[in-house]
Amino acid sequence: MKVLTASLVIFNPNKTRVLETIESLFQNYLEVRLIIIDNSLQKGNLSELIPIRYKEKITYFWNGKNIGFGAGHNLAVMKLCPPSEYHLFI
């Protein structure tokens, strides 16, 4: 089965929107792995809000600084192991 990886870069996120995005991403028949790059200056409790059923499929990384949208996605792609054939930038 093909694996779809995705990266979600956030900055001071609306937690409801992030959870809605996670739910919509996993509502398909593909094997999905998600990397969340949090560029927020203060660490929130977003990692605690990730639904338990997705915890093994989601990697959360807090930067502690805003490195920007593109740099956040570049960081996510570098952290992919193994890399996938298809990647979605969110």
LOVO-280238 format. One record per residue (C-alpha): x, y, z; residue number from 1. Coordinates in nm, 2 decimals. Layout:
x,y,z,resi
X,Y,Z,NUM $
...
This chain:
x,y,z,resi
0.00,0.00,0.00,1 $
0.12,0.35,-0.09,2 $
0.19,0.58,0.20,3 $
0.09,0.94,0.19,4 $
0.29,1.18,0.41,5 $
0.17,1.53,0.49,6 $
0.31,1.82,0.68,7 $
0.11,2.08,0.86,8 $
0.29,2.40,0.96,9 $
0.11,2.61,1.23,10 $
0.16,2.93,1.42,11 $
-0.06,3.01,1.72,12 $
-0.32,2.78,1.58,13 $
-0.69,2.76,1.63,14 $
-0.70,2.42,1.80,15 $
-1.05,2.33,1.67,16 $
-0.93,2.39,1.31,17 $
-0.62,2.18,1.36,18 $
-0.82,1.89,1.49,19 $
-1.07,1.93,1.20,20 $
-0.78,1.92,0.96,21 $
-0.64,1.61,1.12,22 $
-0.97,1.43,1.11,23 $
-1.03,1.52,0.74,24 $
-0.68,1.40,0.65,25 $
-0.73,1.06,0.80,26 $
-1.08,1.01,0.65,27 $
-0.97,0.81,0.35,28 $
-0.84,0.46,0.25,29 $
-0.47,0.56,0.23,30 $
-0.20,0.50,0.48,31 $
-0.12,0.85,0.61,32 $
0.16,0.99,0.83,33 $
0.14,1.35,0.94,34 $
0.42,1.58,1.07,35 $
0.30,1.89,1.25,36 $
0.55,2.17,1.27,37 $
0.45,2.42,1.53,38 $
0.62,2.76,1.48,39 $
0.45,2.92,1.78,40 $
0.67,3.11,2.02,41 $
0.51,2.94,2.32,42 $
0.45,2.57,2.35,43 $
0.09,2.49,2.36,44 $
-0.08,2.17,2.46,45 $
-0.17,2.08,2.10,46 $
0.02,1.74,2.12,47 $
-0.21,1.65,2.41,48 $
-0.52,1.71,2.19,49 $
-0.42,1.47,1.91,50 $
-0.68,1.19,1.91,51 $
-0.53,0.87,2.06,52 $
-0.62,0.67,1.75,53 $
-0.38,0.89,1.54,54 $
-0.09,0.92,1.79,55 $
0.12,0.66,1.62,56 $
0.07,0.83,1.28,57 $
0.14,1.19,1.38,58 $
0.47,1.34,1.48,59 $
0.45,1.68,1.66,60 $
0.75,1.91,1.66,61 $
0.76,2.25,1.84,62 $
1.02,2.49,1.71,63 $
1.00,2.76,1.97,64 $
1.04,3.02,1.70,65 $
0.86,3.12,1.38,66 $
1.09,2.99,1.10,67 $
0.82,3.05,0.84,68 $
0.58,2.84,0.63,69 $
0.83,2.72,0.37,70 $
1.11,2.65,0.62,71 $
0.86,2.46,0.84,72 $
0.77,2.23,0.55,73 $
1.14,2.19,0.46,74 $
1.20,2.08,0.82,75 $
0.92,1.83,0.80,76 $
1.04,1.68,0.48,77 $
1.39,1.64,0.63,78 $
1.24,1.45,0.92,79 $
1.05,1.20,0.70,80 $
1.19,0.85,0.75,81 $
1.15,0.68,0.52,82 $
1.05,0.93,0.26,83 $
0.73,0.87,0.07,84 $
0.64,0.88,-0.29,85 $
0.36,1.13,-0.23,86 $
0.36,1.43,0.01,87 $
0.09,1.68,0.09,88 $
0.18,2.03,0.21,89 $
-0.09,2.18,0.44,90 $
